[in-house]
Amino acid sequence: MAVKKYGSTASAAWLTRIMTLAFTNSSETFYVGLTHDGVEHVGDGYTRMPVTFSAPTVTSSSGNAAKVSNTTAITFPTATAIWFTPDAQANGWVLYDGNGSDATLLMSGVLQSSLTVFASATVTIPAGSLAISLGDYWVV
């Protein structure tokens, strides 16, 4: 599928409403995980962690956009061995609707900078650092 800008723009109010319904008014619990080149780690103390998102804020640096971000720090369990062998680098994130093998992947993204996860390391994503935006782009 190609993603391209639709001919007209969505209003900030509409984008905010969508993000509010999806992320902040939802009774669903979301879980964030870490990946290396799109592959999520299994074992060694790793598990997806629950995340709560802020109310959307509106930005207009490149057209209308509504953005949510994590309200508290996301701290993963202490690694019992190297995650993402051989280089221990997490370079992406995933968002699921659950923590089990039957959970559905909702979205994914690339971390701005890789995280190194050696044995005995604890990874924390600071509050406000996991941001998801919705703008004037539509799948066609």
Rosetta silent file (secondary structure, phi, psi, omega in degrees, C-alpha in Angstrom):
SEQUENCE: MAVKKYGSTASAAWLTRIMTLAFTNSSETFYVGLTHDGVEHVGDGYTRMPVTFSAPTVTSSSGNAAKVSNTTAITFPTATAIWFTPDAQANGWVLYDGNGSDATLLMSGVLQSSLTVFASATVTIPAGSLAISLGDYWVV
SCORE:     score description
SCORE:     0.000 S_00000001
   1 L     0.000  142.002  175.100    0.000    0.000    0.000 S_00000001
   2 L   -96.702  143.599  175.093    1.154    3.495   -0.703 S_00000001
   3 E  -110.998  124.669  177.456    0.699    6.242    1.836 S_00000001
   4 E  -144.841  161.207 -176.944    0.177    9.697    0.442 S_00000001
   5 E   -70.880  130.715  178.101   -1.338   12.960    1.531 S_00000001
   6 L   -71.856  155.873 -175.096   -5.043   13.217    0.910 S_00000001
   7 L   -62.661  -27.687  177.923   -6.288   16.185   -1.093 S_00000001
   8 L  -120.640  165.939 -176.821   -7.927   17.936    1.843 S_00000001
   9 L  -102.563  151.068  174.761   -6.850   18.284    5.434 S_00000001
  10 L   -86.366  144.552  179.906   -8.476   16.929    8.560 S_00000001
  11 L   -73.050  155.411  177.203   -9.319   19.484   11.212 S_00000001
  12 H   -59.558  -36.294  179.749   -7.390   19.542   14.465 S_00000001
  13 H   -63.690  -41.888  179.661  -10.678   18.841   16.260 S_00000001
  14 H   -66.094  -45.902  179.511  -11.273   15.677   14.209 S_00000001
  15 H   -62.421  -40.591  178.206   -7.736   14.383   14.718 S_00000001
  16 H   -64.815  -40.458  179.332   -7.950   15.071   18.453 S_00000001
  17 H   -62.550  -43.986  179.129  -11.285   13.251   18.658 S_00000001
  18 H   -61.313  -48.405 -178.585   -9.857   10.165   16.919 S_00000001
  19 H   -64.727  -36.544  178.339   -6.789   10.069   19.173 S_00000001
  20 H   -64.405  -46.953  179.678   -8.926   10.587   22.296 S_00000001
  21 H   -64.372  -40.138 -176.508  -11.230    7.701   21.387 S_00000001
  22 H   -74.191  -40.461 -169.452   -8.346    5.412   20.430 S_00000001
  23 H  -112.726  -35.642 -172.740   -5.924    6.093   23.256 S_00000001
  24 H  -107.420  -26.171  177.141   -7.386    7.960   26.225 S_00000001
  25 L   -96.848    0.602 -178.333  -11.086    7.067   26.375 S_00000001
  26 L   -77.247  141.442  174.846  -10.440    3.430   25.593 S_00000001
  27 L   -85.614   -2.407 -178.422  -10.956    0.837   28.330 S_00000001
  28 L   -75.538  144.423  172.838   -8.304   -1.235   26.581 S_00000001
  29 L   -96.797  130.294  178.300   -4.857   -1.697   28.107 S_00000001
  30 E  -100.816  150.248  179.847   -1.997   -1.179   25.668 S_00000001
  31 E  -128.351  134.083  178.809    1.395   -2.874   25.962 S_00000001
  32 E  -107.316  142.807  177.904    4.686   -1.627   24.556 S_00000001
  33 E  -133.172  172.960  179.948    7.585   -3.868   23.622 S_00000001
  34 E  -112.707  148.716  179.029   11.082   -3.549   22.181 S_00000001
  35 E  -135.063  162.102  168.808   12.392   -4.919   18.893 S_00000001
  36 E  -125.519  115.602 -177.197   15.624   -5.308   16.952 S_00000001
  37 L    51.115   41.290  175.348   15.068   -4.930   13.207 S_00000001
  38 L    85.248   -0.461 -178.947   11.371   -5.693   13.711 S_00000001
  39 E  -108.130  123.908  179.405   11.851   -8.839   15.830 S_00000001
  40 E   -80.940  142.672 -179.631   10.636   -8.794   19.420 S_00000001
  41 L   -73.938  153.063  176.535   12.792  -10.504   22.048 S_00000001
  42 L  -130.030  132.728  175.401   11.546  -13.633   23.866 S_00000001
  43 L    83.761 -169.842  176.588   12.705  -14.799   27.313 S_00000001
  44 L    58.303   34.231  179.140   15.596  -13.609   29.489 S_00000001
  45 L    86.973   -4.414 -177.121   13.288  -11.544   31.713 S_00000001
  46 L   -76.902  138.251  169.525   11.720   -9.686   28.779 S_00000001
  47 L  -154.755  152.285  173.485    8.010   -8.910   28.719 S_00000001
  48 L   -67.302  151.063 -177.718    5.874   -6.182   27.176 S_00000001
  49 E  -118.214  144.081  178.671    4.913   -3.470   29.622 S_00000001
  50 E   -66.284  148.182  179.681    1.576   -1.659   30.046 S_00000001
  51 E  -137.905  141.709  175.585    1.457    1.942   28.875 S_00000001
  52 L  -117.145  138.188 -176.261   -1.016    4.772   29.467 S_00000001
  53 E  -107.318  152.365  178.292   -1.253    7.683   27.052 S_00000001
  54 L   -73.131  167.951  168.661   -1.868   11.385   27.616 S_00000001
  55 L   -65.034  148.190 -177.883   -4.751   13.377   26.239 S_00000001
  56 L   -66.342  146.263  170.475   -3.913   14.411   22.666 S_00000001
  57 E  -114.987  154.084 -177.287   -2.180   17.674   21.945 S_00000001
  58 E  -104.191  131.872  174.598   -2.431   19.451   18.602 S_00000001
  59 E  -123.303  157.771  179.868    0.617   20.373   16.559 S_00000001
  60 L  -140.321   28.476 -178.926    0.732   22.070   13.194 S_00000001
  61 L   -64.691  -30.927  178.020    4.393   22.028   12.141 S_00000001
  62 L  -138.517   58.257 -174.990    3.515   20.081    8.970 S_00000001
  63 L    92.451 -179.750  179.295   -0.228   20.398    8.716 S_00000001
  64 L   -68.954  141.041  175.366   -2.687   19.396   11.392 S_00000001
  65 E  -155.415  145.073  174.114   -1.605   16.592   13.704 S_00000001
  66 E  -116.849  139.088 -174.373   -2.709   15.228   17.058 S_00000001
  67 E  -130.817  138.977  170.225   -0.147   13.558   19.319 S_00000001
  68 E  -119.560  157.508  177.031   -0.333   11.351   22.428 S_00000001
  69 E  -147.029  162.921 -178.777    2.586   10.217   24.586 S_00000001
  70 E   -65.303  136.071 -175.616    3.200    7.923   27.545 S_00000001
  71 L   -84.038  -23.977  178.675    2.162    9.563   30.829 S_00000001
  72 L  -132.827  164.840  177.462    4.605    7.690   33.061 S_00000001
  73 L   -62.857  144.493  176.867    7.977    6.039   32.614 S_00000001
  74 E  -107.309  110.725 -177.957    7.881    2.546   31.091 S_00000001
  75 E  -111.446  121.323  178.839   10.360    0.324   32.935 S_00000001
  76 L   -83.668  156.521  177.855   11.066   -3.153   31.604 S_00000001
  77 L   -61.543  158.059  177.557   12.121   -6.005   33.914 S_00000001
  78 L   -63.672  130.801  179.686   15.820   -6.522   34.546 S_00000001
  79 L   -68.630  132.748  176.753   17.401   -8.552   31.739 S_00000001
  80 L   -92.220   -9.695  175.730   18.673  -11.945   32.884 S_00000001
  81 L  -157.737  174.336  178.905   20.797  -12.270   29.721 S_00000001
  82 L   -61.714  130.984  171.732   21.624  -10.143   26.673 S_00000001
  83 L   -92.688  144.078  175.343   18.511   -9.128   24.753 S_00000001
  84 L    63.154   56.697  177.008   18.797   -8.948   20.958 S_00000001
  85 L   -64.468  148.707    9.875   22.014  -10.922   20.437 S_00000001
  86 L   -93.829  -12.094 -171.577   24.620  -10.465   19.170 S_00000001
  87 L  -102.873    0.615  175.752   24.834   -6.686   19.680 S_00000001
  88 L    60.863   29.361 -176.689   22.230   -6.166   22.459 S_00000001
  89 E  -108.046  117.555  169.456   20.608   -3.261   20.584 S_00000001
  90 E   -88.720  125.672 -178.337   16.881   -2.544   20.701 S_00000001
  91 E  -124.140    6.660  179.337   16.130   -0.207   17.788 S_00000001
  92 E  -149.742  171.285  177.920   12.343   -0.305   17.569 S_00000001
  93 E  -133.093  157.958  176.694    9.108   -0.454   19.537 S_00000001
  94 E  -133.980  150.847  176.189    5.790   -2.238   19.154 S_00000001
  95 E  -123.075  123.679 -178.286    2.338   -1.541   20.574 S_00000001
  96 E  -119.626  163.923  175.191    0.018   -4.477   21.292 S_00000001
  97 L   -93.469    9.821  178.521   -3.454   -4.890   22.738 S_00000001
  98 L  -168.701  178.428 -177.293   -2.178   -7.527   25.166 S_00000001
  99 L  -110.229   -6.485 -177.208    0.867   -9.170   26.661 S_00000001
 100 L   -95.175  179.508 -179.141    0.325  -12.777   25.561 S_00000001
 101 L   -68.778  -17.032  178.954    1.032  -14.679   22.377 S_00000001
 102 L   -91.772    4.129 -179.704   -2.574  -14.072   21.262 S_00000001
 103 L   -69.935  155.051 -179.661   -2.185  -10.264   21.416 S_00000001
 104 L  -104.042  130.311  175.239   -2.619   -8.219   18.247 S_00000001
 105 E   -70.064  125.056 -178.944    0.103   -5.921   16.964 S_00000001
 106 E   -98.606  -39.893  178.716   -1.430   -2.454   16.616 S_00000001
 107 E  -166.439  166.420  179.027    1.558   -0.398   15.452 S_00000001
 108 E  -148.316  164.824  179.641    5.321   -0.206   15.509 S_00000001
 109 E  -160.366  177.485 -179.341    8.055    2.358   15.110 S_00000001
 110 E  -104.456  137.664  175.948   11.769    3.039   15.236 S_00000001
 111 E   -72.578  145.311  178.234   13.506    4.353   18.352 S_00000001
 112 E   -63.640  -34.045  173.758   15.306    7.686   17.908 S_00000001
 113 E  -142.573  142.848 -177.355   18.395    6.064   19.410 S_00000001
 114 E   -65.305  152.185  176.703   19.095    2.402   20.076 S_00000001
 115 E  -111.829  130.831  178.614   18.972    1.001   23.602 S_00000001
 116 E   -91.175  129.231 -176.803   21.661   -1.420   24.763 S_00000001
 117 L  -127.567   89.948  174.771   20.330   -4.309   26.861 S_00000001
 118 L   -91.347  169.842  175.717   23.007   -6.453   28.489 S_00000001
 119 L   -55.771  140.817 -179.181   22.413   -8.923   31.331 S_00000001
 120 L    74.217    3.617  178.293   21.399   -7.140   34.579 S_00000001
 121 L   -85.070  149.322  173.159   20.349   -4.006   32.638 S_00000001
 122 L  -121.853  125.343 -178.654   17.011   -2.304   33.192 S_00000001
 123 L   -99.396  131.988  176.933   15.557   -0.308   30.306 S_00000001
 124 E  -128.170  130.711  171.757   13.326    2.685   30.976 S_00000001
 125 E   -98.640  113.111 -175.893   11.483    4.809   28.425 S_00000001
 126 L   -60.735  154.135  176.273   10.974    8.185   30.156 S_00000001
 127 L   -54.628  136.943  179.034    7.508    9.719   30.465 S_00000001
 128 L    81.980   -2.566 -175.314    6.580   11.632   27.302 S_00000001
 129 L   -89.571  -20.833  176.735    9.213    9.886   25.167 S_00000001
 130 L   -98.957   99.842 -175.477    6.943    7.424   23.344 S_00000001
 131 E  -112.910  137.493  178.547    4.887    9.705   21.101 S_00000001
 132 E  -124.628  127.697 -177.354    2.324    8.667   18.512 S_00000001
 133 E  -117.409  149.890  173.716    0.961   11.186   16.014 S_00000001
 134 E  -128.465  125.840 -177.365   -1.964   11.186   13.627 S_00000001
 135 E  -129.996 -152.380 -174.637   -1.959   13.752   10.843 S_00000001
 136 L   -83.113   28.586 -178.026   -3.316   14.485    7.385 S_00000001
 137 E  -109.141  140.201 -176.789   -2.115   11.180    5.908 S_00000001
 138 E  -133.557  147.049  175.752   -4.373    8.422    4.684 S_00000001
 139 E   -82.503  129.183  179.873   -3.744    4.961    3.243 S_00000001
 140 L  -126.882    0.000    0.000   -4.949    4.735   -0.338 S_00000001
